[in-house]
């Protein structure tokens, strides 16, 4: 059995304001536009999620909204506290293994999260050190209980395919 994991970094978010919680920072208008274009490019490449999990931070939830819009259909989405900027990649690996075991052949699980967590998670799962820019996507294959790196798509590559 084989499934796909998409590690997606949130789009361009507003700068922190005094008294504002980091979790409450939203995508900027430019962030919405560029993230929508990137997610359309991801879907155009055949990466259409069957399930999504977002960090509970607003900018990650809004990025997942862009992905749902691009997919043109609803897929179940939930939030998980472990996807926050300083989440634990080892704990996420264990959690992901249980989720991937529930998926069927050719299912696609999309995660929207943050740096430095996504870079650390990609390294933990695949041994690849990547530059994880906003609205980028790392594609990882799950087969026979093992993770393997498939490709990393930069935001400009994704937007060019929209």
KEBA-208227 format. One record per residue (C-alpha): residue in one letter; chain; y, x, z. Coordinates in steps of 0.001 Angstrom, whole numbers, always signed. Each point is the difference from the previous one (the first is absolute). Example, Ala and Ser with C-alpha at 12.3 -4.5 7.8 and 13.67 -1.06 7.14 Angstrom:
% KEBA-208227
["A" "A" [-4500 +12300 +7800]]
["S" "A" [+3440 +1370 -660]]
//
This chain:
% KEBA-208227
["X" "A" [+0 +0 +0]]
["X" "A" [+3489 +1167 -835]]
["X" "A" [+3455 -1257 +957]]
["X" "A" [+3543 +1336 -262]]
["X" "A" [+2568 +796 +2678]]
["X" "A" [+3691 +107 -948]]
["X" "A" [+2296 +1894 +2379]]
["X" "A" [+3530 -1183 -806]]
["X" "A" [+3134 +1332 +1651]]
["X" "A" [+2765 -2538 +568]]
["X" "A" [+3035 -43 -2277]]
["X" "A" [+3516 +1258 +660]]
["X" "A" [+1212 -1432 +3321]]
["X" "A" [+3379 -297 +1625]]
["X" "A" [+1208 +2818 +2230]]
["X" "A" [-439 -522 +3732]]
["X" "A" [+2945 -1672 +1716]]
["X" "A" [+954 +487 +3648]]
["X" "A" [-2008 -2380 +2156]]
["X" "A" [-2372 -939 -2835]]
["X" "A" [-3723 +466 +526]]
["X" "A" [-1684 +2137 -2644]]
["X" "A" [-2508 -2822 -526]]
["X" "A" [+2836 -2317 -1087]]
["X" "A" [+1325 +2126 -2878]]
["X" "A" [-176 -1941 -3286]]
["X" "A" [-277 +1075 -3614]]
["X" "A" [+3394 +501 -1620]]
["X" "A" [+877 -1945 -3178]]
["X" "A" [-815 +3194 -1958]]
["X" "A" [-3209 +305 +2013]]
["X" "A" [-1035 -3541 -923]]
["X" "A" [+697 +616 -3708]]
["X" "A" [-1772 +3367 -215]]
["X" "A" [-2931 -1127 +2133]]
["X" "A" [-490 -3143 -2082]]
["X" "A" [-26 +2144 -3157]]
["X" "A" [-2463 +2478 +1547]]
["X" "A" [-2345 -2765 +1143]]
["X" "A" [+108 -1599 -3476]]
["X" "A" [-1023 +3403 -1372]]
["X" "A" [-2847 +262 +2488]]
["X" "A" [-1320 -3429 -971]]
["X" "A" [+427 +854 -3714]]
["X" "A" [-2370 +2931 +640]]
["X" "A" [-2646 -2478 +1138]]
["X" "A" [+439 +537 +3751]]
["X" "A" [+71 -3635 +1132]]
["X" "A" [-655 -443 +3721]]
["X" "A" [-2540 -2438 +1327]]
["X" "A" [+1242 +594 +3566]]
["X" "A" [+3046 +1618 +1604]]
["X" "A" [+947 +1438 +3363]]
["X" "A" [+3563 +961 +872]]
["X" "A" [+1596 +1887 +2810]]
["X" "A" [+1829 -2542 +2165]]
["X" "A" [+3292 +1773 -828]]
["X" "A" [+2279 -2169 -2151]]
["X" "A" [+329 +2450 -2908]]
["X" "A" [-3801 +275 -352]]
["X" "A" [-410 -3796 +94]]
["X" "A" [+2709 -343 -2664]]
["X" "A" [-1780 +2607 -2145]]
["X" "A" [-3193 -2064 +257]]
["X" "A" [+2036 -3018 -1137]]
["X" "A" [+1004 +1974 -3115]]
["X" "A" [-3672 +750 -662]]
["X" "A" [-976 -3670 +383]]
["X" "A" [+2776 -1003 -2417]]
["X" "A" [-1217 +2598 -2513]]
["X" "A" [-3613 -1162 +319]]
["X" "A" [+1114 -3527 -870]]
["X" "A" [-2467 -1505 +2423]]
["X" "A" [-481 -274 +3710]]
["X" "A" [-2450 +2279 +1756]]
["X" "A" [-550 +29 +3761]]
["X" "A" [+2363 +2292 +1905]]
["X" "A" [+47 +936 +3655]]
["X" "A" [+1875 +2507 +2144]]
["X" "A" [-1548 +2822 +2028]]
["X" "A" [+1833 +2011 +2665]]
["X" "A" [-1916 +3147 -953]]
["X" "A" [+1988 +337 -3245]]
["X" "A" [+3278 +941 +1730]]
["X" "A" [+1761 +3303 -866]]
["X" "A" [-1783 +2018 +2691]]
["X" "A" [-3382 -1756 -151]]
["X" "A" [-3277 +1832 +629]]
["X" "A" [-1840 +897 -3241]]
["X" "A" [-3358 +339 +1801]]
["X" "A" [+282 -3478 +1514]]
["X" "A" [+1129 -1365 -3371]]
["X" "A" [-3047 +1567 -1688]]
["X" "A" [-2355 -1817 +2399]]
["X" "A" [+1902 -3273 -429]]
["X" "A" [+25 +390 -3797]]
["X" "A" [-3743 +659 -128]]
["X" "A" [-634 -3373 +1638]]
["X" "A" [+2370 -1724 -2451]]
["X" "A" [-1483 +1716 -3040]]
["X" "A" [-3499 -1043 +1096]]
["X" "A" [+1149 -3641 -298]]
["X" "A" [+1276 +428 -3567]]
["X" "A" [-2005 -752 -3097]]
["X" "A" [-590 +2061 -3102]]
["X" "A" [+3300 +828 -1722]]
["X" "A" [+2179 -1491 +2776]]
["X" "A" [+3390 +1637 +573]]
["X" "A" [+1538 +389 +3476]]
["X" "A" [+3735 +781 +16]]
["X" "A" [+1727 +1514 +3042]]
["X" "A" [+3788 +242 +302]]
["X" "A" [+1173 +2516 +2546]]
["X" "A" [+2226 +3020 +717]]
["X" "A" [+357 +3732 +145]]
["X" "A" [-1167 +2161 +1635]]
["X" "A" [-3018 -2263 +582]]
["X" "A" [-996 -580 -3655]]
["X" "A" [+4 +3697 -858]]
["X" "A" [-2054 +765 +3098]]
["X" "A" [-2423 -2834 -785]]
["X" "A" [-471 +1102 -3630]]
["X" "A" [-734 +3536 +1229]]
["X" "A" [-2375 -1271 +2684]]
["X" "A" [-1947 -2150 -2485]]
["X" "A" [-29 +2300 -3042]]
["X" "A" [+1164 +3497 +995]]
["X" "A" [+2921 -334 -2438]]
["X" "A" [+3500 +958 +1095]]
["X" "A" [+2480 -2191 -1877]]
["X" "A" [+3721 -597 -242]]
["X" "A" [+214 -3702 +831]]
["X" "A" [+3278 -1374 -1344]]
["X" "A" [+1347 -3490 +584]]
["X" "A" [-1794 -2650 -2110]]
["X" "A" [-2744 +2449 -1032]]
["X" "A" [-3713 -802 +43]]
["X" "A" [-3043 +2118 +774]]
["X" "A" [-3211 -1427 -1460]]
["X" "A" [-3159 +782 +1985]]
["X" "A" [-3533 -1060 -907]]
["X" "A" [-2468 -1192 +2655]]
["X" "A" [-3645 +336 -1047]]
["X" "A" [-3203 +418 +2006]]
["X" "A" [+1963 +460 +3219]]
["X" "A" [+2132 +2844 -1382]]
["X" "A" [+3678 +304 -959]]
["X" "A" [+1012 +1780 -3199]]
["X" "A" [+3427 +679 -1446]]
["X" "A" [+573 -1723 -3325]]
["X" "A" [+3693 +559 -739]]
["X" "A" [+3519 -2 +1382]]
["X" "A" [+2654 -1971 -1859]]
["X" "A" [+3642 +918 +540]]
["X" "A" [+2666 -2715 +65]]
["X" "A" [+1368 +1088 -3395]]
["X" "A" [-3513 -83 -1550]]
["X" "A" [-525 -3488 +1404]]
["X" "A" [+3385 -1273 -1180]]
["X" "A" [-577 +1385 -3510]]
["X" "A" [-3123 -2169 -255]]
["X" "A" [+1719 -3211 +1123]]
//
